[in-house]
Amino acid sequence: MTLDEMCPGSKLRTAREEKGMTLADVSSITNISAASLKALEEADFEFLPRGIYTRAFIKNYSITLGLKADVILDEFVEKYPDDVGQIIKDDNVNAFATEEHENRQLAARTTMLVAGLVVLCLAVVAYLFFQGGLETSELIENPARETTIASPSSAAAVVRSESRIAAADRDVVVTNNELVIELAPQADCWVSAVVDGVESLSKLMKSGDREIIRFTDRTILNIGDAGVLSLKINNRLARPLGANGEVVTATIDHSNYQTYLLQ
């Protein structure tokens, strides 16, 4: 069977083997985990992020092997449309977009808007109820007694709120010779991480999620939408890894982590 007659995944494997490269060799060049590369060769999409992120993997892998990336990508799209999705043509892999991704972003923004309106309505209702109850009690009972009770209650509520915020934002413990990365997206964002040589994280993170990665050597992050991901390194804020919709791979270790920090 000639190369042209093969399925796209087999073409990737055959081209790699003809160059005498292992999956680990390609992984070290592309910063894509060997497990993800093997899944591409076998068209096993259960272990791939789908959509824009899988297409970015396919293009980077093809370029590394010296194949025509657009041709291989088109073949994947044609053969596996439900797993790879449709493409907006562009020479830059970071400009790929999918209707699925846009819908997730829109749904996330809509959910946040609805939640904000609900909270606002509840706050107004609670305020009106409290004011009405206080005015009624002042007419029926001793005003001085009600004023004395209301003030400590309000102060206690503020203290509990500040405690919850402090607990959520408190620094993580960092031991000697260790780096700790905190990931916190503001919207849906696919994140995978190879930590000290082991693929340790591969998931779609949502707004409000928080992941902590600890390592001593290096971490390779694959970010599906760099513009919506906030991160800290050893409790210090880091700069954005890229723009909205940009697919980014970042390698962080002891020699370079300070370059990612906000000055």
Number of C-alpha atoms within 10 A of each C-alpha: 5 6 12 8 9 12 16 24 20 16 19 24 19 16 16 20 13 10 10 9 13 12 17 15 13 19 16 11 11 17 20 24 23 20 14 20 24 16 16 23 17 15 19 14 15 9 13 21 21 17 22 28 25 20 24 21 24 23 19 18 23 21 14 13 19 11 15 11 18 16 13 21 21 17 15 21 19 13 14 14 13 11 19 24 19 20 17 11 11 11 10 9 18 19 15 20 21 16 14 13 17 12 11 16 15 14 14 17 16 12 12 14 12 12 12 12 12 12 12 12 12 12 12 12 12 12 12 12 11 12 12 11 11 15 11 11 14 14 9 8 10 10 13 9 11 13 12 10 10 11 10 10 10 10 10 10 10 10 10 11 10 10 11 11 10 11 9 8 10 10 12 12 9 12 11 6 9 15 21 20 21 19 17 20 22 16 22 23 24 22 23 23 24 21 19 15 12 12 17 12 15 16 12 13 20 17 16 10 13 13 12 13 16 18 16 15 15 20 24 21 20 24 23 27 25 22 20 21 26 17 22 19 20 20 17 17 16 20 15 16 20 17 14 14 20 21 23 19 20 14 14 21 17 13 9 11 15 14 11 18 16 11 9
